[in-house]
Amino acid sequence: MSSVPAADFLPDTPLILGMMRLQDHGDLTRPANLAAWIDARLNDGLDVFDHADIYGDGECERLFGEALRVAPALRQAVRVITKAGIVHGHQDTSRWVTKHYRAEAQYLRRGIDHALRRLNLEQLDTFLIHRPDPLLDAETVAGALEDAVKAGKVRHIGVSNFLPEQWRWLRTHTDLPLVCNQSELSLGHAQPLFDGTFEAHLIDGLHWLAWSPLAGGRLPELLPTSLRDRAREETGLCETGLAIAWLRQLPGRPIPVLGSLREQRIQAALAGTRTNLPRPLWYALLEACRQTAVL
């Protein structure tokens, strides 16, 4: 069992680009357009793209792979994270038609192979179990992940939405490091900072990949206009930049997984990764969003 993450896991990565909403952007569903968009992000210094097999029922991975097919030089420049283990009700072919989890060794093996084909890649930078599964057989699942790493199909392994004892149970069955946990963290979801979950990541050496870092679009209602205006005056950041700067200032520097593919939002988030907030402002933002005074 190891508690030390791989030293080469996403070094100096300020921001991860989440591809869940790719199909919402009709222009980017054309391979050449998406290839140009990916190239522009590489020029921004962003080379990590987050996928999952359930995003568009695999279509988001396929579209990304088509972009890499028309611009093959991009294949060596991008790093891809993807996930598997969730089956939505409409995907369930059994008589029960029920959403369920499948953190099963054989299912995850197939999931890795299918992702590689859709993405037109020979190796995934990181593969994550998408949700903790109460029926998980940790020994066989760990073996499947180890086999994928040994075969060169996957470089790093991690988890998503796991609580500390859930990832520790898996980790007891493998000598490979779990490098990350992709879980919700933001100004609008700061509870992990107060219940020990955040510190568990630091103690166990898991990088926090923060999904919904902009609080699911609720920042305008969470942050009073007067606070936003004063913060912008001092820092030059809009609400997007403030949320990202707030997150990146935490110990271990959580990496935001930005769900927006829009140029303006990406640039605003990047500005946040380059800004250090005054400590009183950091707490003022937290206090406003929690609607609870700092004790």
DRENKOLGU-77201 format. One record per residue: residue number from 1; residue in three letters; chain; y, z, x of N, C-alpha, C in turn. Coordinates in steps of 0.05 Angstrom, whole numbers, padded with zeros to 5 digits. Layout:
% residues N
    i   aa  ch     nc2     nc3     nc1    cac2    cac3    cac1     cc2     cc3     cc1
  NUM  Ala   A       Y       Z       X       Y       Z       X       Y       Z       X
...
END
This chain:
% residues 295
    i   aa  ch     nc2     nc3     nc1    cac2    cac3    cac1     cc2     cc3     cc1
    1  Met   A  -00024   00000   00017   00000   00000   00000   00025   00000   00017
    2  Ser   A   00045  -00016   00010   00069  -00018   00026   00093  -00013   00009
    3  Ser   A   00113   00002   00020   00138   00006   00005   00161  -00008   00019
    4  Val   A   00155  -00025   00038   00176  -00039   00053   00177  -00068   00044
    5  Pro   A   00198  -00078   00032   00199  -00105   00023   00201  -00125   00046
    6  Ala   A   00192  -00149   00041   00193  -00169   00062   00222  -00173   00071
    7  Ala   A   00226  -00173   00097   00254  -00175   00108   00267  -00201   00102
    8  Asp   A   00251  -00222   00097   00262  -00249   00093   00265  -00255   00063
    9  Phe   A   00263  -00235   00046   00266  -00240   00017   00296  -00242   00009
   10  Leu   A   00304  -00266   00003   00331  -00272  -00006   00353  -00259   00011
   11  Pro   A   00353  -00262   00037   00374  -00250   00053   00401  -00263   00047
   12  Asp   A   00421  -00247   00045   00448  -00257   00041   00451  -00274   00016
   13  Thr   A   00435  -00269  -00005   00437  -00284  -00029   00455  -00269  -00049
   14  Pro   A   00479  -00280  -00055   00497  -00265  -00072   00492  -00267  -00102
   15  Leu   A   00478  -00289  -00109   00476  -00296  -00138   00452  -00314  -00141
   16  Ile   A   00437  -00309  -00163   00414  -00326  -00170   00422  -00341  -00196
   17  Leu   A   00415  -00366  -00197   00422  -00383  -00221   00398  -00384  -00240
   18  Gly   A   00402  -00372  -00263   00380  -00372  -00283   00380  -00398  -00299
   19  Met   A   00356  -00410  -00302   00354  -00436  -00315   00344  -00435  -00344
   20  Met   A   00344  -00412  -00356   00334  -00409  -00383   00348  -00427  -00403
   21  Arg   A   00374  -00431  -00399   00389  -00446  -00419   00393  -00476  -00411
   22  Leu   A   00377  -00485  -00393   00381  -00512  -00383   00381  -00533  -00406
   23  Gln   A   00364  -00530  -00426   00363  -00550  -00447   00388  -00550  -00465
   24  Asp   A   00404  -00528  -00463   00429  -00527  -00479   00450  -00546  -00468
   25  His   A   00446  -00556  -00443   00465  -00574  -00430   00454  -00602  -00429
   26  Gly   A   00460  -00618  -00450   00448  -00644  -00452   00452  -00662  -00428
   27  Asp   A   00476  -00660  -00415   00480  -00677  -00392   00462  -00670  -00369
   28  Leu   A   00454  -00645  -00367   00437  -00636  -00345   00407  -00641  -00350
   29  Thr   A   00400  -00651  -00373   00372  -00658  -00378   00366  -00685  -00367
   30  Arg   A   00386  -00700  -00357   00382  -00725  -00343   00377  -00719  -00313
   31  Pro   A   00354  -00728  -00302   00347  -00720  -00275   00368  -00724  -00254
   32  Ala   A   00382  -00747  -00254   00402  -00752  -00234   00426  -00733  -00237
   33  Asn   A   00433  -00726  -00262   00455  -00708  -00266   00448  -00679  -00257
   34  Leu   A   00423  -00671  -00263   00414  -00645  -00254   00412  -00643  -00224
   35  Ala   A   00403  -00665  -00212   00401  -00665  -00182   00429  -00662  -00170
   36  Ala   A   00449  -00675  -00182   00476  -00673  -00172   00487  -00645  -00176
   37  Trp   A   00480  -00632  -00198   00488  -00605  -00203   00475  -00586  -00183
   38  Ile   A   00449  -00589  -00178   00436  -00572  -00158   00449  -00576  -00131
   39  Asp   A   00455  -00600  -00123   00467  -00605  -00098   00495  -00591  -00096
   40  Ala   A   00509  -00592  -00118   00535  -00578  -00118   00532  -00548  -00115
   41  Arg   A   00511  -00537  -00126   00506  -00508  -00123   00499  -00501  -00094
   42  Leu   A   00483  -00519  -00082   00477  -00515  -00054   00502  -00515  -00037
   43  Asn   A   00521  -00532  -00044   00547  -00532  -00029   00563  -00507  -00034
   44  Asp   A   00557  -00493  -00056   00570  -00467  -00062   00556  -00444  -00047
   45  Gly   A   00534  -00451  -00033   00519  -00430  -00019   00498  -00417  -00036
   46  Leu   A   00491  -00429  -00059   00472  -00418  -00078   00447  -00436  -00078
   47  Asp   A   00425  -00425  -00069   00400  -00441  -00067   00376  -00428  -00081
   48  Val   A   00381  -00407  -00097   00359  -00394  -00110   00361  -00398  -00140
   49  Phe   A   00340  -00408  -00153   00340  -00416  -00181   00317  -00401  -00195
   50  Asp   A   00323  -00389  -00217   00304  -00372  -00232   00293  -00386  -00256
   51  His   A   00266  -00387  -00258   00253  -00400  -00280   00232  -00381  -00292
   52  Ala   A   00219  -00390  -00313   00196  -00377  -00325   00181  -00398  -00342
   53  Asp   A   00155  -00394  -00345   00140  -00414  -00359   00147  -00416  -00389
   54  Ile   A   00159  -00394  -00400   00167  -00395  -00428   00194  -00406  -00433
   55  Tyr   A   00210  -00412  -00412   00236  -00424  -00416   00232  -00453  -00425
   56  Gly   A   00238  -00457  -00451   00234  -00483  -00463   00205  -00491  -00464
   57  Asp   A   00187  -00471  -00465   00158  -00476  -00464   00150  -00494  -00441
   58  Gly   A   00162  -00488  -00418   00156  -00503  -00393   00174  -00527  -00388
   59  Glu   A   00191  -00534  -00408   00207  -00558  -00405   00229  -00553  -00384
   60  Cys   A   00240  -00529  -00382   00261  -00524  -00362   00250  -00528  -00334
   61  Glu   A   00225  -00519  -00329   00213  -00524  -00303   00208  -00554  -00299
   62  Arg   A   00199  -00568  -00320   00194  -00596  -00317   00219  -00612  -00311
   63  Leu   A   00241  -00606  -00324   00266  -00620  -00320   00276  -00615  -00291
   64  Phe   A   00273  -00591  -00282   00281  -00584  -00254   00264  -00600  -00235
   65  Gly   A   00238  -00602  -00240   00220  -00617  -00223   00227  -00647  -00223
   66  Glu   A   00235  -00658  -00246   00244  -00686  -00247   00268  -00691  -00230
   67  Ala   A   00287  -00671  -00230   00310  -00674  -00213   00303  -00674  -00183
   68  Leu   A   00283  -00657  -00176   00274  -00657  -00148   00259  -00683  -00141
   69  Arg   A   00248  -00695  -00161   00233  -00720  -00156   00253  -00743  -00150
   70  Val   A   00275  -00744  -00164   00295  -00765  -00159   00312  -00760  -00134
   71  Ala   A   00312  -00735  -00125   00327  -00728  -00101   00309  -00710  -00084
   72  Pro   A   00289  -00722  -00071   00268  -00706  -00057   00278  -00689  -00035
   73  Ala   A   00301  -00695  -00023   00312  -00678  -00002   00318  -00650  -00012
   74  Leu   A   00323  -00648  -00038   00329  -00622  -00049   00306  -00603  -00048
   75  Arg   A   00282  -00614  -00048   00258  -00597  -00049   00257  -00577  -00025
   76  Gln   A   00267  -00585  -00002   00266  -00568   00021   00290  -00549   00022
   77  Ala   A   00309  -00553   00004   00334  -00538   00005   00335  -00515  -00016
   78  Val   A   00318  -00518  -00037   00320  -00498  -00059   00298  -00477  -00055
   79  Arg   A   00304  -00453  -00066   00283  -00432  -00069   00280  -00426  -00098
   80  Val   A   00256  -00425  -00108   00251  -00422  -00136   00235  -00397  -00141
   81  Ile   A   00245  -00381  -00160   00230  -00358  -00171   00220  -00367  -00199
   82  Thr   A   00195  -00361  -00205   00186  -00365  -00233   00168  -00343  -00241
   83  Lys   A   00163  -00342  -00267   00149  -00319  -00279   00128  -00329  -00299
   84  Ala   A   00108  -00313  -00304   00088  -00319  -00325   00077  -00293  -00335
   85  Gly   A   00064  -00294  -00358   00051  -00271  -00369   00059  -00265  -00398
   86  Ile   A   00078  -00280  -00410   00085  -00277  -00438   00076  -00301  -00453
   87  Val   A   00064  -00295  -00477   00055  -00317  -00495   00070  -00312  -00521
   88  His   A   00088  -00330  -00529   00102  -00327  -00554   00083  -00333  -00577
   89  Gly   A   00090  -00324  -00601   00073  -00328  -00624   00067  -00357  -00629
   90  His   A   00087  -00375  -00626   00083  -00403  -00632   00065  -00416  -00610
   91  Gln   A   00061  -00402  -00588   00044  -00413  -00567   00015  -00403  -00569
   92  Asp   A   00012  -00383  -00586  -00015  -00370  -00588  -00033  -00388  -00605
   93  Thr   A  -00055  -00398  -00592  -00073  -00416  -00605  -00096  -00401  -00620
   94  Ser   A  -00096  -00375  -00619  -00116  -00359  -00633  -00109  -00358  -00663
   95  Arg   A  -00126  -00347  -00679  -00122  -00344  -00707  -00100  -00324  -00714
   96  Trp   A  -00092  -00307  -00693  -00074  -00285  -00699  -00044  -00294  -00696
   97  Val   A  -00039  -00315  -00682  -00012  -00326  -00679   00007  -00303  -00673
   98  Thr   A   00003  -00289  -00651   00017  -00265  -00645   00029  -00266  -00617
   99  Lys   A   00053  -00258  -00614   00064  -00255  -00587   00049  -00234  -00572
  100  His   A   00042  -00240  -00547   00027  -00220  -00531   00031  -00226  -00502
  101  Tyr   A   00021  -00207  -00485   00023  -00210  -00456  -00004  -00217  -00444
  102  Arg   A  -00003  -00233  -00423  -00028  -00241  -00409  -00025  -00238  -00379
  103  Ala   A  -00022  -00214  -00370  -00023  -00208  -00342  -00052  -00206  -00333
  104  Glu   A  -00066  -00229  -00335  -00094  -00231  -00328  -00097  -00249  -00303
  105  Ala   A  -00116  -00243  -00287  -00119  -00257  -00261  -00120  -00287  -00265
  106  Gln   A  -00138  -00296  -00283  -00142  -00325  -00286  -00118  -00338  -00299
  107  Tyr   A  -00106  -00325  -00318  -00082  -00336  -00331  -00060  -00339  -00311
  108  Leu   A  -00056  -00320  -00294  -00034  -00321  -00274  -00040  -00343  -00253
  109  Arg   A  -00065  -00345  -00246  -00073  -00367  -00227  -00065  -00394  -00239
  110  Arg   A  -00073  -00398  -00264  -00066  -00424  -00277  -00035  -00426  -00280
  111  Gly   A  -00022  -00404  -00286   00007  -00405  -00289   00021  -00414  -00263
  112  Ile   A   00012  -00405  -00240   00023  -00413  -00215   00018  -00442  -00210
  113  Asp   A  -00006  -00452  -00215  -00012  -00480  -00211   00004  -00498  -00229
  114  His   A   00006  -00490  -00254   00022  -00506  -00273   00051  -00507  -00266
  115  Ala   A   00062  -00484  -00257   00090  -00483  -00249   00095  -00502  -00225
  116  Leu   A   00077  -00501  -00206   00081  -00519  -00182   00081  -00548  -00190
  117  Arg   A   00064  -00555  -00209   00063  -00583  -00218   00089  -00591  -00233
  118  Arg   A   00097  -00573  -00251   00121  -00579  -00267   00146  -00581  -00249
  119  Leu   A   00147  -00562  -00230   00171  -00561  -00212   00171  -00581  -00189
  120  Asn   A   00148  -00595  -00186   00145  -00614  -00164   00150  -00600  -00137
  121  Leu   A   00137  -00577  -00134   00139  -00562  -00109   00111  -00556  -00098
  122  Glu   A   00110  -00551  -00073   00085  -00543  -00060   00083  -00512  -00057
  123  Gln   A   00106  -00499  -00059   00106  -00470  -00056   00129  -00458  -00073
  124  Leu   A   00123  -00436  -00087   00143  -00420  -00101   00153  -00399  -00081
  125  Asp   A   00179  -00395  -00080   00189  -00374  -00063   00179  -00347  -00073
  126  Thr   A   00181  -00342  -00099   00173  -00317  -00110   00160  -00321  -00138
  127  Phe   A   00138  -00307  -00142   00125  -00307  -00168   00125  -00279  -00179
  128  Leu   A   00133  -00276  -00205   00135  -00250  -00218   00117  -00249  -00242
  129  Ile   A   00105  -00226  -00247   00093  -00220  -00273   00115  -00213  -00292
  130  His   A   00117  -00228  -00314   00141  -00228  -00330   00145  -00202  -00346
  131  Arg   A   00124  -00189  -00354   00126  -00164  -00369   00103  -00146  -00363
  132  Pro   A   00107  -00120  -00363   00084  -00102  -00359   00064  -00105  -00383
  133  Asp   A   00039  -00107  -00377   00018  -00111  -00396   00000  -00086  -00397
  134  Pro   A  -00001  -00072  -00420  -00018  -00048  -00421  -00047  -00054  -00415
  135  Leu   A  -00056  -00080  -00418  -00084  -00087  -00413  -00088  -00097  -00385
  136  Leu   A  -00067  -00095  -00368  -00069  -00105  -00341  -00092  -00092  -00325
  137  Asp   A  -00109  -00108  -00313  -00129  -00099  -00294  -00117  -00103  -00266
  138  Ala   A  -00106  -00081  -00256  -00090  -00083  -00231  -00105  -00094  -00208
  139  Glu   A  -00130  -00088  -00205  -00146  -00097  -00182  -00150  -00127  -00182
  140  Thr   A  -00158  -00138  -00205  -00162  -00167  -00206  -00136  -00183  -00205
  141  Val   A  -00115  -00172  -00218  -00089  -00186  -00217  -00078  -00186  -00188
  142  Ala   A  -00080  -00163  -00175  -00071  -00162  -00147  -00086  -00182  -00130
  143  Gly   A  -00112  -00184  -00135  -00128  -00204  -00120  -00120  -00232  -00124
  144  Ala   A  -00112  -00239  -00149  -00103  -00266  -00155  -00077  -00272  -00141
  145  Leu   A  -00059  -00252  -00141  -00033  -00256  -00127  -00037  -00259  -00097
  146  Glu   A  -00055  -00243  -00086  -00061  -00245  -00057  -00072  -00272  -00050
  147  Asp   A  -00090  -00282  -00068  -00102  -00309  -00063  -00080  -00331  -00063
  148  Ala   A  -00061  -00328  -00081  -00039  -00348  -00083  -00022  -00348  -00058
  149  Val   A  -00017  -00324  -00047  -00001  -00322  -00023  -00017  -00333   00001
  150  Lys   A  -00043  -00326   00003  -00059  -00336   00025  -00062  -00367   00024
  151  Ala   A  -00062  -00378   00000  -00064  -00407  -00003  -00038  -00422   00002
  152  Gly   A  -00016  -00407   00006   00010  -00419   00011   00024  -00428  -00014
  153  Lys   A   00013  -00421  -00038   00026  -00429  -00063   00050  -00412  -00070
  154  Val   A   00050  -00387  -00060   00071  -00368  -00066   00078  -00354  -00040
  155  Arg   A   00104  -00350  -00036   00113  -00336  -00012   00115  -00306  -00016
  156  His   A   00127  -00298  -00039   00131  -00269  -00045   00121  -00264  -00073
  157  Ile   A   00114  -00239  -00078   00106  -00231  -00105   00124  -00207  -00114
  158  Gly   A   00127  -00206  -00140   00143  -00184  -00151   00137  -00181  -00181
  159  Val   A   00154  -00166  -00194   00149  -00160  -00223   00176  -00164  -00237
  160  Ser   A   00174  -00162  -00264   00198  -00165  -00281   00195  -00146  -00304
  161  Asn   A   00217  -00131  -00309   00218  -00112  -00331   00198  -00089  -00329
  162  Phe   A   00189  -00083  -00305   00170  -00061  -00300   00185  -00034  -00296
  163  Leu   A   00174  -00013  -00306   00183   00014  -00299   00169   00024  -00274
  164  Pro   A   00180   00044  -00261   00169   00052  -00235   00139   00057  -00234
  165  Glu   A   00128   00072  -00253   00099   00077  -00251   00083   00052  -00258
  166  Gln   A   00094   00033  -00272   00080   00008  -00277   00077  -00008  -00252
  167  Trp   A   00100  -00011  -00237   00097  -00027  -00212   00081  -00011  -00191
  168  Arg   A   00082   00015  -00191   00067   00031  -00172   00037   00028  -00176
  169  Trp   A   00029   00026  -00201   00001   00023  -00207  -00009  -00004  -00196
  170  Leu   A   00006  -00025  -00199  -00002  -00051  -00188  -00002  -00049  -00158
  171  Arg   A   00018  -00036  -00146   00022  -00036  -00117  -00001  -00021  -00103
  172  Thr   A  -00013  -00002  -00117  -00035   00013  -00104  -00059  -00005  -00099
  173  His   A  -00059  -00029  -00110  -00083  -00046  -00107  -00078  -00070  -00088
  174  Thr   A  -00056  -00070  -00074  -00051  -00092  -00056  -00035  -00082  -00031
  175  Asp   A  -00040  -00095  -00009  -00025  -00090   00015   00000  -00108   00017
  176  Leu   A   00002  -00127  -00001   00026  -00144  -00002   00049  -00128  -00013
  177  Pro   A   00073  -00131  -00003   00096  -00117  -00014   00104  -00130  -00041
  178  Leu   A   00111  -00113  -00060   00125  -00123  -00084   00155  -00123  -00076
  179  Val   A   00166  -00147  -00075   00193  -00149  -00063   00215  -00144  -00083
  180  Cys   A   00210  -00146  -00109   00232  -00144  -00128   00221  -00136  -00156
  181  Asn   A   00240  -00127  -00172   00236  -00124  -00200   00260  -00136  -00214
  182  Gln   A   00255  -00157  -00231   00276  -00169  -00245   00279  -00155  -00272
  183  Ser   A   00301  -00141  -00275   00304  -00124  -00299   00334  -00123  -00307
  184  Glu   A   00339  -00114  -00331   00366  -00115  -00341   00383  -00093  -00328
  185  Leu   A   00407  -00101  -00319   00426  -00082  -00308   00454  -00094  -00309
  186  Ser   A   00473  -00079  -00320   00500  -00090  -00323   00518  -00067  -00332
  187  Leu   A   00544  -00073  -00334   00563  -00054  -00346   00555  -00047  -00374
  188  Gly   A   00543  -00065  -00388   00534  -00060  -00416   00507  -00047  -00417
  189  His   A   00493  -00045  -00395   00466  -00033  -00395   00463  -00018  -00368
  190  Ala   A   00477   00005  -00367   00478   00021  -00343   00460   00045  -00343
  191  Gln   A   00444   00048  -00364   00426   00072  -00366   00408   00076  -00342
  192  Pro   A   00398   00054  -00329   00381   00058  -00305   00395   00073  -00283
  193  Leu   A   00421   00074  -00283   00435   00089  -00262   00435   00119  -00267
  194  Phe   A   00426   00127  -00291   00427   00155  -00299   00400   00168  -00305
  195  Asp   A   00379   00152  -00304   00352   00163  -00311   00333   00162  -00288
  196  Gly   A   00343   00155  -00264   00325   00154  -00240   00312   00127  -00235
  197  Thr   A   00314   00109  -00254   00301   00083  -00250   00314   00068  -00226
  198  Phe   A   00340   00069  -00224   00353   00054  -00202   00345   00066  -00175
  199  Glu   A   00344   00092  -00173   00336   00104  -00147   00307   00099  -00141
  200  Ala   A   00290   00095  -00161   00262   00089  -00156   00260   00062  -00142
  201  His   A   00276   00043  -00149   00277   00017  -00135   00284   00021  -00106
  202  Leu   A   00304   00037  -00101   00313   00041  -00073   00291   00055  -00057
  203  Ile   A   00279   00076  -00069   00258   00091  -00055   00234   00073  -00048
  204  Asp   A   00226   00056  -00067   00202   00040  -00064   00208   00013  -00051
  205  Gly   A   00233   00008  -00044   00240  -00016  -00030   00239  -00042  -00046
  206  Leu   A   00243  -00040  -00073   00244  -00064  -00090   00273  -00073  -00093
  207  His   A   00279  -00098  -00088   00305  -00108  -00094   00307  -00111  -00125
  208  Trp   A   00331  -00104  -00135   00336  -00107  -00163   00349  -00134  -00168
  209  Leu   A   00335  -00151  -00183   00346  -00176  -00193   00356  -00171  -00221
  210  Ala   A   00382  -00171  -00226   00393  -00162  -00251   00397  -00185  -00271
  211  Trp   A   00381  -00185  -00292   00385  -00205  -00313   00406  -00194  -00333
  212  Ser   A   00419  -00213  -00346   00441  -00207  -00365   00463  -00190  -00351
  213  Pro   A   00472  -00199  -00327   00492  -00183  -00313   00519  -00183  -00326
  214  Leu   A   00523  -00201  -00346   00549  -00202  -00360   00546  -00189  -00388
  215  Ala   A   00526  -00172  -00391   00522  -00156  -00415   00518  -00174  -00440
  216  Gly   A   00505  -00196  -00436   00499  -00214  -00459   00523  -00224  -00473
  217  Gly   A   00545  -00228  -00459   00569  -00239  -00471   00586  -00218  -00485
  218  Arg   A   00580  -00193  -00482   00594  -00172  -00497   00617  -00160  -00482
  219  Leu   A   00623  -00170  -00458   00644  -00158  -00442   00671  -00157  -00456
  220  Pro   A   00679  -00179  -00471   00705  -00177  -00484   00708  -00154  -00504
  221  Glu   A   00686  -00147  -00517   00687  -00124  -00535   00683  -00098  -00522
  222  Leu   A   00671  -00098  -00498   00666  -00073  -00484   00690  -00064  -00467
  223  Leu   A   00705  -00083  -00456   00727  -00077  -00438   00754  -00080  -00453
  224  Pro   A   00769  -00058  -00455   00795  -00060  -00469   00813  -00081  -00455
  225  Thr   A   00829  -00095  -00470   00846  -00116  -00459   00865  -00104  -00438
  226  Ser   A   00875  -00080  -00443   00894  -00068  -00423   00880  -00063  -00397
  227  Leu   A   00855  -00054  -00397   00840  -00049  -00373   00835  -00075  -00358
  228  Arg   A   00827  -00096  -00373   00821  -00122  -00361   00846  -00133  -00348
  229  Asp   A   00869  -00131  -00362   00893  -00142  -00351   00902  -00127  -00325
  230  Arg   A   00900  -00101  -00325   00907  -00085  -00301   00888  -00091  -00278
  231  Ala   A   00862  -00094  -00285   00842  -00099  -00264   00847  -00127  -00252
  232  Arg   A   00853  -00147  -00269   00859  -00174  -00259   00884  -00174  -00241
  233  Glu   A   00904  -00158  -00249   00928  -00157  -00233   00923  -00146  -00205
  234  Glu   A   00904  -00126  -00203   00898  -00114  -00177   00879  -00130  -00161
  235  Thr   A   00859  -00143  -00174   00837  -00155  -00160   00837  -00186  -00161
  236  Gly   A   00851  -00197  -00181   00850  -00226  -00185   00826  -00235  -00199
  237  Leu   A   00809  -00217  -00209   00784  -00224  -00222   00786  -00224  -00252
  238  Cys   A   00773  -00244  -00265   00769  -00243  -00293   00746  -00224  -00300
  239  Glu   A   00740  -00222  -00326   00719  -00203  -00334   00692  -00210  -00321
  240  Thr   A   00686  -00236  -00318   00661  -00244  -00305   00660  -00234  -00276
  241  Gly   A   00681  -00239  -00261   00682  -00230  -00234   00681  -00200  -00231
  242  Leu   A   00694  -00185  -00250   00694  -00156  -00249   00665  -00146  -00253
  243  Ala   A   00651  -00157  -00272   00623  -00148  -00278   00605  -00153  -00254
  244  Ile   A   00608  -00176  -00241   00591  -00182  -00218   00599  -00164  -00194
  245  Ala   A   00625  -00161  -00189   00633  -00143  -00167   00623  -00115  -00172
  246  Trp   A   00625  -00105  -00196   00616  -00078  -00203   00586  -00075  -00196
  247  Leu   A   00570  -00095  -00204   00542  -00095  -00199   00535  -00096  -00170
  248  Arg   A   00548  -00114  -00155   00542  -00117  -00127   00550  -00094  -00109
  249  Gln   A   00567  -00076  -00120   00576  -00053  -00104   00556  -00030  -00104
  250  Leu   A   00535  -00032  -00120   00515  -00011  -00121   00498  -00011  -00096
  251  Pro   A   00487   00011  -00088   00469   00012  -00064   00446  -00008  -00068
  252  Gly   A   00439  -00020  -00046   00418  -00040  -00047   00428  -00068  -00056
  253  Arg   A   00453  -00069  -00065   00466  -00094  -00073   00448  -00111  -00092
  254  Pro   A   00444  -00101  -00117   00429  -00117  -00136   00439  -00146  -00137
  255  Ile   A   00421  -00165  -00141   00429  -00193  -00142   00430  -00202  -00172
  256  Pro   A   00453  -00210  -00182   00455  -00219  -00209   00440  -00245  -00214
  257  Val   A   00426  -00246  -00236   00414  -00272  -00245   00432  -00282  -00267
  258  Leu   A   00450  -00301  -00260   00470  -00311  -00278   00458  -00331  -00297
  259  Gly   A   00461  -00326  -00323   00449  -00344  -00343   00465  -00369  -00349
  260  Ser   A   00491  -00369  -00341   00508  -00392  -00347   00505  -00414  -00326
  261  Leu   A   00505  -00439  -00334   00504  -00461  -00316   00532  -00475  -00314
  262  Arg   A   00552  -00463  -00326   00578  -00475  -00327   00593  -00470  -00300
  263  Glu   A   00606  -00491  -00290   00620  -00490  -00265   00640  -00467  -00264
  264  Gln   A   00656  -00464  -00285   00677  -00444  -00285   00665  -00416  -00283
  265  Arg   A   00644  -00411  -00298   00631  -00385  -00298   00618  -00379  -00271
  266  Ile   A   00606  -00399  -00259   00593  -00395  -00233   00614  -00388  -00212
  267  Gln   A   00637  -00402  -00212   00658  -00397  -00192   00670  -00369  -00197
  268  Ala   A   00673  -00361  -00222   00684  -00334  -00227   00664  -00313  -00217
  269  Ala   A   00638  -00317  -00221   00618  -00298  -00212   00618  -00297  -00181
  270  Leu   A   00620  -00320  -00168   00621  -00320  -00139   00645  -00305  -00129
  271  Ala   A   00668  -00307  -00142   00691  -00292  -00134   00685  -00262  -00135
  272  Gly   A   00670  -00254  -00155   00663  -00226  -00157   00645  -00216  -00135
  273  Thr   A   00627  -00234  -00125   00609  -00226  -00103   00625  -00222  -00077
  274  Arg   A   00649  -00232  -00076   00665  -00230  -00051   00686  -00208  -00052
  275  Thr   A   00686  -00192  -00074   00707  -00172  -00078   00695  -00144  -00079
  276  Asn   A   00708  -00126  -00065   00700  -00098  -00066   00721  -00083  -00084
  277  Leu   A   00711  -00071  -00105   00729  -00057  -00124   00737  -00030  -00113
  278  Pro   A   00762  -00022  -00118   00769   00006  -00113   00751   00025  -00128
  279  Arg   A   00743   00046  -00116   00724   00065  -00129   00734   00074  -00156
  280  Pro   A   00760   00082  -00160   00769   00090  -00186   00766   00068  -00207
  281  Leu   A   00771   00043  -00199   00768   00021  -00218   00739   00018  -00226
  282  Trp   A   00721   00020  -00206   00692   00018  -00212   00684   00038  -00234
  283  Tyr   A   00694   00062  -00231   00687   00083  -00251   00702   00078  -00277
  284  Ala   A   00726   00067  -00276   00741   00062  -00301   00726   00041  -00318
  285  Leu   A   00715   00020  -00304   00700   00000  -00318   00675   00012  -00331
  286  Leu   A   00661   00029  -00315   00637   00042  -00325   00643   00060  -00349
  287  Glu   A   00665   00076  -00347   00672   00094  -00368   00679   00079  -00394
  288  Ala   A   00693   00056  -00391   00701   00041  -00414   00677   00029  -00428
  289  Cys   A   00658   00018  -00413   00635   00005  -00425   00615   00025  -00437
  290  Arg   A   00613   00048  -00425   00595   00069  -00436   00608   00084  -00459
  291  Gln   A   00634   00082  -00461   00650   00097  -00481   00644   00127  -00478
  292  Thr   A   00640   00135  -00452   00635   00163  -00446   00651   00170  -00421
  293  Ala   A   00665   00191  -00423   00681   00200  -00400   00664   00208  -00377
  294  Val   A   00673   00202  -00352   00659   00212  -00329   00662   00242  -00328
  295  Leu   A   00639   00256  -00326   00640   00285  -00327   00648   00297  -00300
END
